[in-house]
């Protein structure tokens, strides 16, 4: 029989979270810390990393940071090594970091910007998954969770390169779930529009009207996504792999007409 009090706990485990200083990534790091995990946060800005580490340690969690971009292959290796060497293991990987420098129709997008999106949003998670596999999970097992998007499930305007990258990330999730089973579970979360700084240009101009398009009557928050990620990375989801959990306030139901 499942123990509800323990099912979502991560006591004794260590997670690497990319893009973990702001928005969804920060909420995930804090949720993991509150659930008992040690957390290694990866991000580009030193002052944000220092503040995040202090906040996680204030929650009672062992924490470490690695500065760098997910587009740098060395950062993935260093991040997993930091988890193992400083905190003792690397049980969970959350690929959250993403970029979106190409705004507008995909047919008009600068190809260099498109390449940057694909490298950070697809190759980055693959680099980190391989580093986690080689550095710990091959011999000990683990969990990988990728932060995708509903834009990877259905097309939409203005952020075509981003959407294509998230579609690729969803397929990467399923491919790795097949390849790394049975010892490593790989899943993804696909949020709709979430109120983060990265997405501010999309939601801030008309938040009230956009919220009405969701049956639950509001836009998402980082904590909404973090809760789904915590579930997928916990023992509560021990028989779940290769899945994409949509977190969209019911928007897909509305789009299909009920």
C-alpha positions in Angstrom: 0.0 0.0 0.0 1.3 3.4 -0.9 2.3 5.8 1.9 0.8 9.2 0.9 3.1 11.0 3.3 6.2 9.5 1.7 5.3 9.1 -1.9 6.3 12.6 -3.0 9.4 12.8 -0.7 12.9 12.9 -2.2 14.8 12.5 1.0 18.5 11.5 0.4 18.3 12.1 -3.4 20.1 14.7 -5.4 18.8 16.6 -8.4 20.3 18.7 -11.1 18.0 21.5 -12.3 19.0 23.6 -15.3 17.8 27.2 -15.6 17.0 26.9 -11.9 17.4 30.4 -10.7 14.2 31.9 -12.1 10.6 31.1 -13.0 9.7 27.5 -13.5 13.2 26.2 -12.8 13.4 28.1 -9.5 10.0 26.7 -8.4 11.2 23.2 -9.2 14.4 23.6 -7.3 12.5 24.9 -4.2 9.9 22.1 -4.5 12.7 19.5 -4.5 14.4 21.1 -1.6 11.2 21.2 0.4 10.7 17.5 -0.5 14.1 16.6 1.1 16.4 16.6 -2.0 19.8 18.1 -2.4 19.8 20.4 -5.5 22.5 21.4 -8.0 21.3 24.5 -9.9 22.8 25.4 -13.3 22.4 28.9 -14.7 24.4 31.6 -16.4 24.4 34.5 -13.9 26.7 34.2 -10.8 24.6 36.6 -8.6 21.4 34.7 -9.3 23.1 31.4 -8.5 24.4 32.7 -5.2 21.0 34.0 -4.2 19.3 30.7 -5.2 21.8 28.6 -3.3 21.2 30.7 -0.2 17.4 30.3 -0.5 17.7 26.5 -1.0 20.0 26.2 2.0 17.5 28.2 4.1 15.0 25.5 3.3 17.4 23.0 4.9 18.6 21.5 1.6 22.1 20.7 0.6 22.8 22.9 -2.5 25.5 23.6 -5.0 25.7 25.6 -8.2 27.3 25.5 -11.6 27.7 28.6 -13.8 27.4 28.2 -17.5 25.2 27.7 -20.5 23.5 24.5 -21.5 24.9 25.1 -25.0 28.4 24.4 -23.6 29.0 20.6 -23.6 31.5 21.0 -20.7 28.7 22.4 -18.4 26.7 19.2 -18.5 29.7 17.1 -17.5 30.6 19.6 -14.8 27.1 19.8 -13.4 26.8 16.0 -13.0 30.3 15.9 -11.5 29.3 18.6 -9.0 26.3 16.6 -7.9 28.3 13.5 -7.4 31.4 15.1 -5.8 29.7 17.7 -3.7 26.4 16.1 -2.8 27.2 12.4 -3.2 25.0 11.3 -6.1 22.8 12.4 -9.1 19.4 10.8 -8.9 17.3 13.3 -10.8 17.9 15.6 -13.8 15.4 18.3 -14.8 16.1 19.9 -18.2 14.4 23.2 -17.8 16.7 25.8 -19.4 15.5 27.1 -22.7 15.9 30.1 -25.0 13.6 31.8 -27.5 15.4 34.5 -29.4 13.4 34.0 -32.6 10.0 35.8 -32.4 7.8 35.9 -35.5 7.0 33.6 -38.4 9.3 30.7 -38.7 9.6 31.2 -42.4 11.1 34.6 -41.8 13.3 33.7 -38.8 17.0 34.2 -38.8 18.6 30.8 -39.3 21.3 31.5 -36.8 18.7 32.2 -34.2 16.8 29.0 -35.1 20.0 27.0 -34.7 20.6 28.6 -31.3 17.1 27.6 -30.2 17.5 24.0 -31.3 21.0 23.8 -29.7 19.8 25.0 -26.3 16.4 23.4 -26.2 17.1 20.0 -27.8 20.9 19.4 -27.8 21.2 20.8 -24.3 18.8 18.3 -22.7 20.5 15.5 -24.7 23.9 16.6 -23.5 22.7 16.6 -19.9 20.9 13.3 -20.1 24.0 11.7 -21.5 26.2 13.2 -18.8 23.8 12.0 -16.1 23.8 8.5 -17.6 27.5 8.3 -17.9 28.2 10.0 -14.6 25.8 8.2 -12.4 22.5 6.8 -13.7 23.9 4.0 -15.8 25.0 2.2 -12.6 22.5 3.5 -10.1 19.3 4.4 -12.0 17.5 7.7 -11.8 14.8 10.0 -13.3 14.9 12.6 -16.1 12.2 15.2 -16.5 12.2 17.5 -19.5 10.2 20.8 -19.5 8.6 20.9 -22.9 5.5 23.0 -23.9 2.1 22.7 -25.4 3.7 24.4 -28.3 5.5 21.2 -29.0 2.1 19.4 -29.3 0.2 21.9 -31.4 1.5 24.8 -33.5 0.9 28.4 -32.6 1.9 31.9 -33.9 5.0 33.9 -33.3 7.3 31.3 -31.6 7.6 28.7 -34.3 11.3 27.9 -33.7 10.6 27.4 -30.0 7.6 25.2 -30.7 9.6 23.0 -33.1 12.3 22.6 -30.5 9.8 21.5 -27.9 8.2 19.0 -30.3 11.7 17.6 -30.8 12.2 17.5 -27.0 9.0 15.5 -26.6 10.2 12.9 -29.0 13.6 12.9 -27.4 11.8 12.2 -24.1 10.1 9.1 -25.5 13.3 7.9 -27.3 15.3 8.1 -24.1 12.5 6.5 -22.1 12.8 3.5 -24.4 16.6 3.4 -24.4 17.3 4.0 -20.7 14.6 1.7 -19.3 14.3 -0.1 -17.0 16.6 1.7 -14.6 16.0 5.3 -15.7 12.5 6.8 -16.1 12.2 9.7 -18.6 9.1 12.0 -18.8 8.2 15.5 -19.7 5.8 18.2 -18.6 4.2 20.4 -21.3 3.0 23.7 -19.8 0.8 26.2 -21.5 1.4 29.9 -20.9 2.9 30.4 -17.4 3.5 33.7 -15.7 7.3 34.0 -15.9 9.6 36.8 -16.9 10.6 34.9 -20.0 7.0 34.8 -21.2 6.1 38.3 -20.0 5.7 39.7 -23.5 3.1 37.0 -24.2 0.9 37.4 -21.1 1.3 40.8 -19.6 -0.4 42.9 -22.3 -3.8 41.2 -21.9 -3.6 38.8 -18.9 -7.3 38.9 -18.0 -8.5 38.0 -21.5 -6.0 35.2 -21.9 -7.0 33.8 -18.5 -10.6 33.5 -19.7 -9.5 31.2 -22.5 -8.6 28.6 -19.8 -11.4 26.6 -18.3 -9.8 27.0 -14.9 -9.9 30.8 -15.3 -6.3 31.8 -14.8 -2.8 31.5 -16.3 -0.4 29.0 -14.9 2.2 29.7 -12.2 5.7 28.2 -11.8 4.4 26.3 -8.8 1.7 24.6 -11.0 4.5 23.1 -13.2 6.8 22.3 -10.2 4.1 20.2 -8.6 3.8 18.1 -11.8 7.5 17.7 -12.0 7.8 16.7 -8.4 5.2 13.9 -9.0 7.1 12.6 -12.1 10.4 12.6 -10.2 9.0 10.9 -7.1 8.2 7.3 -6.3 4.5 8.2 -6.8 5.3 7.9 -10.5 7.4 4.8 -10.2 5.5 3.1 -13.1 5.4 6.1 -15.4 7.9 6.6 -18.2 7.8 8.1 -21.7 4.9 10.3 -20.8 4.1 14.0 -21.4 2.0 15.5 -18.7 0.1 18.6 -20.0 -0.3 21.4 -17.5 -2.5 24.0 -19.2 -5.5 24.9 -17.1 -7.7 23.0 -19.4 -6.9 25.0 -22.5 -6.6 21.9 -24.7 -10.1 20.9 -23.7 -11.4 24.3 -24.6 -9.5 24.3 -27.9 -11.2 21.0 -28.8 -14.6 22.4 -28.1 -15.1 20.3 -24.9 
